[in-house]
Amino acid sequence: MGQEGKTTPARDLPGPARSRLTRRRQIRKTFNNLKITVLCGVVTILVLRGTVGIGSLIGAGGGSEASEGSDKKVVEDIDRILREIRSDSDPDEGDQIPFGFNSAAAALNYTSSDVLAAVANYTLGSKISDWDEQRRRWLTENPGFPNRIATGKPRTLLVTGSPPNPCDNAIGDHYLLKGTKNKIDYCRIHGIEIVYNMAHLDQELAGYWAKLPLIRRLMLAHPELEWIWWMDSDALFTDMAFEIPLDRYASHNLVIHGYPDLLFEKNSWIALNTGSFLLRNCQWSLDLLDAWAPMGPKGPIRDEAGKILTAKLQGRPAFEADDQSALIYLLLSQKNRWVDKVYIENSYYLHGFWTGLVEKFEEMMEKHHPGLGDERWPFVTHFVGCKPCGSYGDYPVERCLKNMERAFNFADNQVLRMYGFSHGNLTTHKIKRTKKQTEKPLEFLNQLNPEAKIETKGNLGAEFSMNCSAIYFFNSCDCTSCLGSFTLQAAFDSEFHMEKTWQILRLQFPIRYSVVILLQKRRTASAL
């Protein structure tokens, strides 16, 4: 009793019934494929008719109106069948309704006031108001999951991803793989964890909005994380030595590349870029995500919200709401609530627009060095407007792929260098040996590394001053000049003597950087 209205899932059916169901689905898919084949043939005939004049071979009967009506019907049939195939492709996947979204409202003809009302009621999930306290308690109860790594840096997670389906062309998947390899290299060098996502956690927040529910889920699932760092799949690290100065953002919760004058004076829609940003794992960030997401649900809400953003933001074209414009609008309309905790960074390229950078890579290699992160050697090169995984973009595909290859090889050379290799040039995947094999490989490292002077500071620590002939980057150093010197502070317990101090240094700075420095011990002044 009471079970008549329920449908037994396919996985719960007995074997024979399940096999019959599978055969029916296969037959249905086969018929759908046949329909597509026939329709493609019809479309081909129509194209030939319009371009070669095949209509004259079969007579001039029917006029232009009949032809247009036939063409329109074919297009409608194709669209209808494709919709049917999409709905049948995954019988177990239903349309997810976002939390707090009234599905009946989707049929309404939205106005700006309707959008604002829907935005006010939207949320990414259950409201959380005491996350800071929950997280603090969890960290105390789980000391095995500290929010700082062994080097003392805040635990950071780099998050990137791509759609769950294959790219429209094979070369797109190839460059997604290259972009992933590039990010893994950087994270391995700098002790950063990485997540690559291919799932739509909220079907309504697809496209560029998909990052918001993902970031929120990661924050709640990993309270040990201090920072979530989002980076688009079409952005590449091109300075493998530069490290984000997280200490600079101690009193901020959002770090994003942009320009304050464009934001607050001109209200420009390109004042900020959400292709690469850092968000602290805290209550403030959860509140920001809840306030940021409501313009994102696809359909009438996103379309009408796009009209509001176009009217409010200078230079914005007329298209559906995007996450970048929505964040800018949020910071402008609720400035007092959010801006104090937002750090708008432009001293280095957390986001560097590719068209002004890629063609200068050879000049950069001649004049500058890794570790700068700015226009002299960009930290991140972002291929905005290129859609290697899609079928269209704002720039020609050939130009995008050529320059993405150059950027990848430019970064990859910085990784290959420590193994004695480099790309022949920035346009080829082929590599060449840059140092000869030897039975004494450490001699090569000794040739690269400068002399170091260790001056003891009593029980407080040791100061290391060293000249550099190339860029050498460590976790916690202040590099003032490539050809100058930099100071590295390291505090040690007084019970350690010089040999143990040296061992600690080697543990703190393992051989994983683009160029490795072997500090030569020199005792000066008093011993520890």
C-alpha positions as CSV (number, residue, x, y, z in Angstrom):
1,M,0.0,0.0,0.0
2,G,1.1,3.5,-0.7
3,Q,3.7,2.3,-3.3
4,E,1.7,2.6,-6.5
5,G,3.0,6.0,-7.4
6,K,6.7,5.1,-7.1
7,T,8.9,4.0,-10.0
8,T,11.5,1.3,-9.4
9,P,15.0,2.6,-10.4
10,A,16.7,0.7,-13.1
11,R,19.5,-0.5,-10.8
12,D,16.9,-2.2,-8.6
13,L,15.3,-4.3,-11.4
14,P,16.1,-8.0,-11.7
15,G,18.7,-9.0,-14.3
16,P,16.4,-9.8,-17.3
17,A,14.3,-6.7,-16.8
18,R,17.4,-4.5,-16.5
19,S,18.8,-6.0,-19.7
20,R,15.6,-5.4,-21.6
21,L,15.6,-1.8,-20.4
22,T,19.2,-1.4,-21.6
23,R,18.3,-2.8,-25.0
24,R,15.4,-0.4,-25.3
25,R,17.7,2.5,-24.6
26,Q,20.2,1.3,-27.2
27,I,17.5,0.9,-29.8
28,R,16.2,4.4,-29.0
29,K,19.7,5.9,-29.3
30,T,20.2,4.0,-32.6
31,F,17.0,5.5,-34.0
32,N,18.0,8.9,-32.8
33,N,21.4,8.5,-34.6
34,L,19.6,7.5,-37.8
35,K,17.4,10.5,-37.6
36,I,20.4,12.8,-37.3
37,T,22.0,11.1,-40.3
38,V,19.0,11.6,-42.4
39,L,18.6,15.2,-41.3
40,C,22.3,15.9,-42.0
41,G,21.7,14.5,-45.5
42,V,18.7,16.8,-46.0
43,V,20.7,19.8,-44.7
44,T,23.6,18.9,-47.2
45,I,21.1,18.9,-50.1
46,L,19.7,22.2,-49.0
47,V,23.2,23.7,-48.8
48,L,24.1,22.4,-52.3
49,R,20.8,23.7,-53.5
50,G,21.6,27.2,-52.3
51,T,25.3,27.3,-53.4
52,V,25.5,25.1,-56.6
53,G,22.0,25.7,-57.9
54,I,20.9,22.2,-57.7
55,G,17.3,23.4,-57.7
56,S,17.6,24.1,-61.4
57,L,18.4,20.5,-62.0
58,I,15.1,19.3,-60.6
59,G,12.9,22.1,-61.9
60,A,11.9,25.5,-60.9
61,G,8.7,24.5,-59.3
62,G,8.0,25.7,-55.8
63,G,9.1,29.4,-55.3
64,S,11.3,31.1,-52.9
65,E,8.6,31.2,-50.2
66,A,8.2,27.4,-50.3
67,S,11.9,27.0,-50.1
68,E,12.2,29.2,-47.1
69,G,9.4,27.4,-45.4
70,S,11.1,24.1,-46.1
71,D,14.4,25.3,-44.7
72,K,12.7,26.6,-41.6
73,K,10.9,23.3,-41.0
74,V,14.2,21.4,-41.3
75,V,15.9,23.6,-38.8
76,E,13.0,23.3,-36.4
77,D,13.1,19.5,-36.8
78,I,16.8,19.3,-36.1
79,D,16.5,21.5,-33.1
80,R,13.6,19.4,-31.7
81,I,15.4,16.1,-32.2
82,L,18.6,17.4,-30.7
83,R,16.6,18.5,-27.6
84,E,15.1,15.0,-27.4
85,I,18.5,13.4,-27.7
86,R,19.9,15.6,-24.9
87,S,17.0,14.7,-22.7
88,D,17.6,11.0,-23.4
89,S,21.4,11.0,-23.1
90,D,21.4,10.6,-19.3
91,P,18.0,9.3,-18.0
92,D,19.2,9.6,-14.4
93,E,20.3,13.2,-14.6
94,G,17.5,15.6,-13.8
95,D,17.5,19.4,-13.8
96,Q,18.7,20.6,-10.5
97,I,16.8,23.4,-8.9
98,P,19.1,25.8,-7.0
99,F,18.4,26.1,-3.3
100,G,16.0,28.9,-2.6
101,F,14.9,29.3,-6.2
102,N,11.2,29.1,-7.1
103,S,11.0,27.0,-10.3
104,A,7.5,28.4,-11.1
105,A,9.0,31.8,-11.4
106,A,11.0,30.7,-14.4
107,A,8.0,30.9,-16.7
108,L,7.4,34.6,-15.8
109,N,8.4,37.5,-18.1
110,Y,10.9,39.0,-15.8
111,T,11.4,42.7,-15.2
112,S,14.2,44.4,-13.3
113,S,12.1,44.5,-10.2
114,D,11.4,40.8,-10.5
115,V,15.1,40.1,-10.8
116,L,15.9,42.1,-7.8
117,A,13.2,40.2,-5.8
118,A,14.6,36.8,-6.9
119,V,18.1,37.9,-6.1
120,A,17.1,38.9,-2.6
121,N,15.7,35.4,-1.9
122,Y,18.6,33.3,-3.5
123,T,21.2,31.5,-1.6
124,L,23.9,28.9,-2.4
125,G,22.8,26.7,0.5
126,S,21.8,26.6,4.1
127,K,22.6,29.8,5.8
128,I,25.8,29.6,8.0
129,S,26.4,32.4,10.4
130,D,29.1,31.1,12.8
131,W,31.6,29.5,10.4
132,D,34.6,31.2,12.0
133,E,33.7,29.7,15.4
134,Q,33.0,26.2,13.8
135,R,36.2,26.3,11.9
136,R,38.3,27.4,15.0
137,R,36.8,24.6,17.1
138,W,37.5,22.0,14.3
139,L,41.1,23.1,14.0
140,T,41.6,22.8,17.7
141,E,40.1,19.3,17.8
142,N,42.0,18.1,14.7
143,P,45.6,19.1,15.2
144,G,46.7,16.7,12.5
145,F,45.1,19.1,9.9
146,P,46.8,22.5,10.6
147,N,45.9,25.6,8.6
148,R,49.6,26.2,8.0
149,I,52.1,23.9,6.2
150,A,55.5,22.9,7.5
151,T,57.2,26.1,6.2
152,G,54.7,28.3,8.1
153,K,52.8,29.5,5.1
154,P,49.0,29.5,5.2
155,R,47.6,26.3,3.7
156,T,46.4,27.2,0.2
157,L,44.4,25.3,-2.4
158,L,44.5,26.1,-6.1
159,V,41.2,25.3,-7.8
160,T,40.6,25.1,-11.5
161,G,38.5,23.0,-13.8
162,S,36.7,22.6,-17.1
163,P,33.3,21.3,-18.3
164,P,32.5,17.6,-17.9
165,N,32.2,17.0,-21.6
166,P,35.0,16.7,-24.1
167,C,36.1,19.8,-26.0
168,D,34.6,20.5,-29.4
169,N,38.0,19.6,-30.9
170,A,40.8,17.4,-29.9
171,I,43.4,20.2,-29.7
172,G,41.3,21.8,-27.0
173,D,41.7,18.8,-24.7
174,H,45.4,18.8,-25.4
175,Y,45.8,22.4,-24.3
176,L,43.6,21.8,-21.2
177,L,46.1,19.1,-20.3
178,K,49.0,21.5,-20.9
179,G,47.4,24.1,-18.7
180,T,46.9,21.4,-16.0
181,K,50.5,20.4,-16.1
182,N,51.6,24.0,-15.8
183,K,49.5,24.5,-12.7
184,I,50.7,21.2,-11.1
185,D,54.3,22.3,-11.7
186,Y,53.8,25.6,-9.9
187,C,51.9,24.0,-7.0
188,R,54.6,21.3,-6.6
189,I,57.3,23.9,-6.4
190,H,55.5,26.1,-3.9
191,G,53.8,23.6,-1.6
192,I,50.3,24.4,-2.8
193,E,47.5,21.8,-3.0
194,I,45.5,21.6,-6.2
195,V,42.0,20.5,-7.2
196,Y,40.8,20.1,-10.8
197,N,37.0,20.0,-11.0
198,M,34.9,18.6,-13.9
199,A,31.5,18.5,-12.2
200,H,28.7,21.0,-12.3
201,L,27.7,21.1,-8.6
202,D,24.7,23.3,-9.5
203,Q,23.1,23.0,-12.9
204,E,21.7,26.5,-12.7
205,L,25.1,28.1,-12.1
206,A,26.9,26.8,-15.2
207,G,29.6,28.4,-17.3
208,Y,31.6,31.1,-15.5
209,W,29.3,31.0,-12.5
210,A,30.3,27.3,-11.7
211,K,33.2,28.4,-9.6
212,L,31.0,29.9,-6.9
213,P,29.2,26.8,-5.6
214,L,32.5,24.8,-6.0
215,I,34.5,27.3,-3.9
216,R,31.8,27.2,-1.2
217,R,31.8,23.4,-1.0
218,L,35.5,23.3,-0.8
219,M,35.6,25.8,2.0
220,L,33.1,23.8,4.1
221,A,34.7,20.4,3.3
222,H,38.2,21.6,4.1
223,P,38.3,23.8,7.1
224,E,42.1,23.3,7.3
225,L,42.4,25.5,4.2
226,E,43.2,29.2,4.9
227,W,43.0,30.4,1.2
228,I,41.1,29.1,-1.8
229,W,42.8,30.3,-5.0
230,W,40.6,30.1,-8.1
231,M,42.3,30.2,-11.6
232,D,40.6,29.8,-14.9
233,S,41.7,26.9,-17.1
234,D,42.9,29.3,-19.8
235,A,45.3,31.0,-17.5
236,L,49.0,29.9,-17.2
237,F,51.7,30.5,-14.7
238,T,54.5,32.1,-16.5
239,D,56.7,33.0,-13.6
240,M,57.4,29.8,-11.8
241,A,59.6,31.5,-9.2
242,F,57.3,34.3,-8.0
243,E,55.3,33.6,-4.9
244,I,52.2,35.5,-3.7
245,P,53.0,37.7,-0.7
246,L,50.2,36.3,1.5
247,D,51.5,38.2,4.6
248,R,50.5,41.4,2.8
249,Y,46.9,40.3,3.0
250,A,46.7,39.6,6.7
251,S,43.7,42.0,7.2
252,H,41.9,41.2,3.9
253,N,39.8,38.3,2.7
254,L,39.6,38.7,-1.0
255,V,42.6,39.4,-3.2
256,I,41.9,40.2,-6.8
257,H,43.7,41.8,-9.7
258,G,42.3,45.2,-10.7
259,Y,42.5,49.0,-10.7
260,P,40.8,51.1,-8.0
261,D,40.4,54.1,-10.2
262,L,38.6,52.1,-12.9
263,L,36.3,50.6,-10.2
264,F,35.4,53.5,-8.1
265,E,35.7,56.5,-10.4
266,K,34.7,55.0,-13.8
267,N,32.6,52.1,-12.7
268,S,34.2,50.1,-15.5
269,W,33.1,46.5,-16.1
270,I,36.8,45.5,-16.6
271,A,38.0,47.1,-13.4
272,L,38.5,43.7,-11.8
273,N,39.2,40.2,-13.3
274,T,37.8,37.1,-11.7
275,G,40.0,34.7,-13.7
276,S,42.4,34.5,-10.9
277,F,41.7,35.5,-7.3
278,L,42.2,34.4,-3.7
279,L,39.4,34.0,-1.1
280,R,40.0,33.4,2.6
281,N,38.2,30.6,4.3
282,C,36.0,32.6,6.7
283,Q,32.5,33.7,7.4
284,W,33.0,36.9,5.5
285,S,33.7,34.9,2.3
286,L,30.6,32.7,2.8
287,D,28.5,35.9,3.1
288,L,30.2,37.3,-0.1
289,L,29.5,34.2,-2.1
290,D,25.8,34.3,-1.0
291,A,25.6,37.9,-2.1
292,W,27.5,37.3,-5.3
293,A,25.7,34.3,-6.7
294,P,22.0,35.3,-7.1
295,M,22.5,36.9,-10.5
296,G,23.9,33.6,-11.8
297,P,21.0,31.2,-12.3
298,K,20.6,30.6,-16.0
299,G,17.4,31.7,-17.8
300,P,15.3,34.8,-17.2
301,I,17.2,35.8,-14.0
302,R,20.6,35.8,-15.7
303,D,19.3,37.5,-18.8
304,E,17.5,40.3,-16.9
305,A,20.4,40.7,-14.5
306,G,22.6,41.2,-17.5
307,K,20.5,44.2,-18.5
308,I,20.9,45.7,-15.1
309,L,24.7,45.3,-15.2
310,T,24.9,46.7,-18.7
311,A,23.0,49.8,-17.5
312,K,25.1,50.3,-14.4
313,L,28.7,49.5,-15.6
314,Q,30.6,51.6,-18.1
315,G,31.5,49.9,-21.3
316,R,29.7,46.6,-20.7
317,P,28.2,45.1,-23.8
318,A,24.6,43.8,-23.7
319,F,24.8,40.1,-22.7
320,E,23.7,37.9,-19.8
321,A,25.0,38.4,-16.3
322,D,28.6,37.2,-15.7
323,D,30.4,36.7,-12.4
324,Q,32.9,39.4,-13.0
325,S,30.4,42.2,-13.6
326,A,28.2,40.9,-10.8
327,L,31.1,41.2,-8.3
328,I,31.9,44.7,-9.5
329,Y,28.3,45.8,-9.2
330,L,28.2,44.2,-5.7
331,L,31.3,46.1,-4.5
332,L,29.9,49.4,-5.9
333,S,26.4,49.0,-4.6
334,Q,27.4,47.7,-1.2
335,K,30.7,49.4,-0.8
336,N,30.5,49.9,3.0
337,R,29.9,46.2,3.6
338,W,32.6,44.6,1.4
339,V,35.4,46.9,0.2
340,D,37.4,47.1,3.5
341,K,38.3,43.4,3.2
342,V,39.1,43.5,-0.5
343,Y,42.7,43.9,-1.6
344,I,42.8,45.1,-5.3
345,E,46.3,44.0,-6.4
346,N,48.2,45.4,-9.3
347,S,51.8,45.4,-8.2
348,Y,52.2,42.1,-9.9
349,Y,50.2,40.2,-12.5
350,L,47.8,38.0,-10.7
351,H,46.1,38.3,-14.0
352,G,48.0,39.4,-17.1
353,F,46.2,39.9,-20.4
354,W,48.0,37.8,-23.0
355,T,47.9,40.0,-26.0
356,G,50.4,42.5,-24.6
357,L,52.8,39.9,-23.1
358,V,53.3,36.8,-25.2
359,E,55.1,38.5,-28.1
360,K,57.7,40.0,-25.6
361,F,58.8,36.7,-24.0
362,E,62.2,36.6,-25.9
363,E,62.9,40.2,-24.9
364,M,62.0,39.4,-21.3
365,M,64.5,36.5,-21.3
366,E,67.2,38.8,-22.5
367,K,66.7,41.6,-20.1
368,H,65.0,40.2,-17.0
369,H,64.6,37.1,-14.9
370,P,62.0,35.0,-13.1
371,G,60.7,36.1,-9.7
372,L,59.5,39.6,-10.7
373,G,55.9,38.7,-11.4
374,D,55.1,42.1,-13.1
375,E,55.2,43.3,-16.7
376,R,58.9,42.4,-16.8
377,W,58.2,38.7,-16.2
378,P,54.4,38.2,-15.8
379,F,53.3,35.9,-13.0
380,V,50.1,34.8,-14.7
381,T,49.3,35.1,-18.4
382,H,45.5,34.8,-19.0
383,F,44.2,34.0,-22.4
384,V,41.0,35.9,-22.1
385,G,38.9,35.7,-25.3
386,C,40.5,32.5,-26.4
387,K,38.2,29.4,-26.3
388,P,40.5,26.5,-27.2
389,C,37.9,24.0,-25.9
390,G,35.0,25.7,-27.6
391,S,34.0,26.2,-31.2
392,Y,34.3,30.0,-31.1
393,G,36.1,32.8,-29.4
394,D,37.0,36.5,-29.7
395,Y,40.3,35.8,-31.4
396,P,41.3,33.5,-34.3
397,V,41.9,29.9,-33.1
398,E,45.3,29.7,-34.8
399,R,46.6,32.8,-33.0
400,C,45.3,31.6,-29.6
401,L,46.9,28.2,-29.9
402,K,50.2,29.6,-31.2
403,N,50.5,32.0,-28.3
404,M,49.3,29.5,-25.7
405,E,52.1,27.2,-26.9
406,R,54.6,30.0,-26.5
407,A,53.4,30.8,-23.0
408,F,53.5,27.1,-21.9
409,N,57.0,26.6,-23.2
410,F,58.2,29.9,-21.6
411,A,57.0,28.6,-18.3
412,D,58.1,25.0,-18.9
413,N,61.7,26.1,-19.6
414,Q,61.9,27.4,-16.0
415,V,61.0,23.9,-14.8
416,L,63.2,22.0,-17.3
417,R,66.2,24.1,-16.5
418,M,67.0,22.4,-13.2
419,Y,67.1,19.1,-15.1
420,G,69.5,20.4,-17.7
421,F,67.0,20.9,-20.6
422,S,65.0,23.6,-22.3
423,H,62.8,23.9,-25.4
424,G,64.6,24.6,-28.6
425,N,62.5,27.7,-29.0
426,L,59.2,28.9,-27.6
427,T,57.2,27.5,-30.6
428,T,58.2,23.9,-30.4
429,H,57.6,21.1,-27.9
430,K,61.0,19.6,-28.7
431,I,63.7,20.0,-26.0
432,K,67.4,20.2,-26.1
433,R,70.1,19.5,-23.5
434,T,71.6,22.6,-21.9
435,K,74.3,20.9,-19.8
436,K,76.4,17.8,-20.5
437,Q,76.0,14.7,-18.5
438,T,78.8,14.2,-15.9
439,E,79.8,11.8,-13.2
440,K,79.9,14.8,-10.8
441,P,76.5,16.5,-11.3
442,L,76.9,18.6,-8.1
443,E,79.7,20.5,-9.8
444,F,77.2,22.0,-12.1
445,L,75.1,23.2,-9.1
446,N,78.2,24.7,-7.5
447,Q,78.9,26.7,-10.7
448,L,75.4,28.1,-10.6
449,N,75.3,29.0,-6.9
450,P,77.0,32.1,-5.4
451,E,79.0,32.2,-2.2
452,A,77.0,32.7,0.9
453,K,78.1,34.4,4.1
454,I,76.6,33.3,7.4
455,E,76.7,35.8,10.2
456,T,75.5,34.6,13.5
457,K,73.1,36.6,15.6
458,G,73.6,34.9,19.0
459,N,70.6,32.9,20.1
460,L,68.1,34.8,18.0
461,G,69.0,33.3,14.7
462,A,71.2,33.7,11.6
463,E,71.3,36.2,8.8
464,F,72.4,35.0,5.4
465,S,73.5,37.7,2.9
466,M,74.4,36.5,-0.5
467,N,75.0,37.9,-3.9
468,C,73.2,36.4,-6.9
469,S,74.2,36.2,-10.5
470,A,70.7,34.9,-11.4
471,I,67.4,34.8,-9.8
472,Y,67.1,32.5,-6.8
473,F,63.8,32.2,-5.0
474,F,63.0,30.8,-1.6
475,N,59.9,30.5,0.4
476,S,60.6,33.5,2.7
477,C,63.1,35.9,1.3
478,D,63.1,39.5,0.3
479,C,64.8,39.7,-3.1
480,T,65.8,43.3,-3.6
481,S,67.8,42.9,-6.8
482,C,69.0,40.1,-9.1
483,L,72.5,41.5,-9.2
484,G,72.3,42.8,-5.7
485,S,71.7,40.9,-2.6
486,F,68.9,39.7,-0.5
487,T,68.5,38.8,3.2
488,L,67.1,35.6,4.5
489,Q,66.0,35.4,8.1
490,A,65.9,32.1,9.8
491,A,65.5,31.6,13.5
492,F,67.0,28.6,15.2
493,D,67.1,27.2,18.7
494,S,70.3,27.9,20.5
495,E,71.0,24.2,21.2
496,F,71.7,23.6,17.5
497,H,75.2,23.9,16.4
498,M,76.3,24.9,12.9
499,E,76.1,21.4,11.3
500,K,72.5,20.9,12.5
501,T,71.6,24.4,11.4
502,W,72.8,23.5,7.9
503,Q,70.6,20.4,7.9
504,I,67.6,22.4,8.8
505,L,68.2,24.9,6.0
506,R,68.4,22.0,3.5
507,L,65.1,20.7,4.8
508,Q,63.4,24.0,4.7
509,F,64.6,24.6,1.1
510,P,64.4,21.3,-0.7
511,I,65.6,20.8,-4.2
512,R,62.4,21.7,-6.0
513,Y,63.0,25.3,-7.2
514,S,63.9,26.4,-10.6
515,V,67.5,27.1,-9.5
516,V,68.9,25.5,-6.4
517,I,71.3,27.3,-4.1
518,L,73.7,25.4,-2.0
519,L,74.6,27.6,0.9
520,Q,78.3,27.4,1.8
521,K,78.9,27.5,5.5
522,R,81.2,30.2,6.8
523,R,81.5,30.8,10.4
524,T,81.9,34.5,11.3
525,A,81.6,36.1,14.7
526,S,80.5,33.8,17.4
527,A,79.1,30.3,17.2
528,L,75.5,29.5,17.9
